[in-house]
């Protein structure tokens, strides 16, 4: 079935004060494990992560029942239980076939027309990309202020769970993972689009000055539904402009059978579905 307009569901359930960009807060200061902190300017304590999860079309995301507690463990589970068969072994952005060679995953550039922009060595391997960057998950938390990603992974259970969430991890050519960094997703519009030859025939553009990435059209809905899921599961803020963009991507690039199969495999090992995906699966 077709999902209803998600922008209405998201905006109606998340307070307006919660709709701030991942990259900025209205004031400084880290937050504790509950998403709260003391605002010295106002002389009060308040919270950013107490909003209810975004509404899912006809489904409510179940509590995770897995024992996947680290990014390292998540990568192993993905390789062994989700992307273990040839029908799933396509890189996320470039749609390149890849194959396992021992513990390594190797992309086949010729299968998608990929040409390295700069780093052929990193482009010769598949890496596990966080669609919602780990930086965006952690930088507003107190653990990040006190020691960055490593400290968050070691000391903040909620961050560790989010960093290891399989729904947010996809196989990407290493160079694309590195070039994407923690840049925001966007559409560059008329005069923009994909520059010829940046990554060969792959429809992926990075504007390093704007710190922005335009992904291929066949992955835009996947990206949107991942952001919706992560916002609901972990109380992450999304700017309203990004919400509008992602709602359009969700509508224009609907869930396909491969996305349904990926969701089912993840649910089998992690214990929960992405409700914005499973709602459209038969």
Secondary structure, DSSP 8 states (H G I E B T S, - for coil): -----HHHHHHHHS-GGG---TT--SS---B-TTSEEEETTTTEEEESS-S----BTTB----------SHHHHHHHIIIIIS-SGGG-B-TTT--BEEEETTEEEE-GGGTTB--SS-HHHHTSEEEEESS-HHHHHTTBHHHHTTHHHHHHHH-HHHHHHHT-GGGEEEEEHHHHHHHTT-EE----TT-S--TBTTBT---EEETTTTEEE--GGGHHHHHHHHHHHHHHH-----HHHHHHHHHHHHHS---HHHHHHHHHHHHHHS---HHHHTT--
